[in-house]
Amino acid sequence: EQTSYHTFLVPDDFKGDRDFSVVVHSLDESVILGVYIAKDNPHPGPHSLENDTINCPGVGFSLCLYPGDHLRPDEMITVGIFSSRPVRYQVEVRYEEEHFYEVGTKSAFLMKESQVIVARVSIPKDSKAKKFYFIAIPHSPASLTETFRVFANKGNKLPESGAADFEGFEAWRLGKTVVVGSNSPKFCTGCNYTIVIEAPKGTLIHFKTQARDAVVPIRHYKFGAVD
């Protein structure tokens, strides 16, 4: 087992409008990781869980987000990283802005300095849709040197690796799609969904949301699209 701790100071001009993100990529994709984020706890981990500690497990990869509205200027944040055996890994820590959309809209993100995008999609109360689609498509899938991932939660809680309501599957021209159907306990109207996209720096991601009032079967293609 390997353990390391990293401490960060929240900037004095922080306004609570950005989320604190930690992305860990292990050079050994089979190693079991545990990432813990806490305030006022110099050694967050499996044996010292406090009420405000966030735990994000993963295998070879972990994405962890701490809500910005829970942070205050000049607070100390500690990140604890545990691995099942000694391993080298890369860590990226940033403050992420959130993006707000209504279902049915499209957008695009260029991952310039960050590997993470947080999008909140609102669903109208009077929607008659039977399924909602949240779709992320890289502009040039063949140029990707790393896997990209999509996670989603019903409501405002930030999804993380190992703790998300949905994880995107491969579809739509080698993109990732999250589908929420009316038969899912996480289906809702008059609510919102929070989507997190993790992709390598320099990737241009096309993001679109759809609402359909009929159940349309999805076909999975390794090198194709979804009708």
URMO-V644174 format. One record per residue. N is the residue number from 1. RES is the residue in one small letter. PSI is psi in whole degrees, 0 to 359 (NA if undefined). Layout:
BEGIN
n = {N/N}
res = {RES/RES}
psi = {PSI/PSI}
END
This chain:
BEGIN
n = {1/2/3/4/5/6/7/8/9/10/11/12/13/14/15/16/17/18/19/20/21/22/23/24/25/26/27/28/29/30/31/32/33/34/35/36/37/38/39/40/41/42/43/44/45/46/47/48/49/50/51/52/53/54/55/56/57/58/59/60/61/62/63/64/65/66/67/68/69/70/71/72/73/74/75/76/77/78/79/80/81/82/83/84/85/86/87/88/89/90/91/92/93/94/95/96/97/98/99/100/101/102/103/104/105/106/107/108/109/110/111/112/113/114/115/116/117/118/119/120/121/122/123/124/125/126/127/128/129/130/131/132/133/134/135/136/137/138/139/140/141/142/143/144/145/146/147/148/149/150/151/152/153/154/155/156/157/158/159/160/161/162/163/164/165/166/167/168/169/170/171/172/173/174/175/176/177/178/179/180/181/182/183/184/185/186/187/188/189/190/191/192/193/194/195/196/197/198/199/200/201/202/203/204/205/206/207/208/209/210/211/212/213/214/215/216/217/218/219/220/221/222/223/224/225/226/227}
res = {e/q/t/s/y/h/t/f/l/v/p/d/d/f/k/g/d/r/d/f/s/v/v/v/h/s/l/d/e/s/v/i/l/g/v/y/i/a/k/d/n/p/h/p/g/p/h/s/l/e/n/d/t/i/n/c/p/g/v/g/f/s/l/c/l/y/p/g/d/h/l/r/p/d/e/m/i/t/v/g/i/f/s/s/r/p/v/r/y/q/v/e/v/r/y/e/e/e/h/f/y/e/v/g/t/k/s/a/f/l/m/k/e/s/q/v/i/v/a/r/v/s/i/p/k/d/s/k/a/k/k/f/y/f/i/a/i/p/h/s/p/a/s/l/t/e/t/f/r/v/f/a/n/k/g/n/k/l/p/e/s/g/a/a/d/f/e/g/f/e/a/w/r/l/g/k/t/v/v/v/g/s/n/s/p/k/f/c/t/g/c/n/y/t/i/v/i/e/a/p/k/g/t/l/i/h/f/k/t/q/a/r/d/a/v/v/p/i/r/h/y/k/f/g/a/v/d}
psi = {145/138/139/153/142/129/138/146/126/132/149/345/15/135/6/11/7/147/144/119/144/124/124/124/117/143/346/107/353/354/144/127/151/122/130/132/132/157/148/29/106/348/63/141/187/341/5/53/123/173/329/9/133/133/127/96/163/169/106/349/143/136/125/136/132/124/133/330/358/2/152/153/141/11/153/135/134/133/121/129/122/141/151/343/161/131/154/141/162/138/132/128/131/169/123/132/154/150/139/134/160/149/140/356/165/154/179/144/134/118/80/295/348/159/0/136/134/122/133/125/122/142/124/150/328/14/137/9/149/342/145/138/132/114/130/125/121/141/324/82/325/339/354/131/350/162/144/155/154/130/152/146/147/134/202/349/134/126/149/164/131/355/54/149/325/148/134/143/161/126/183/72/51/21/190/137/137/129/128/110/163/344/359/140/346/6/138/160/161/35/192/160/143/123/136/128/127/123/159/152/145/355/134/118/125/126/129/153/146/148/129/137/6/146/116/123/143/133/134/132/138/325/60/203/175/129/NA}
END
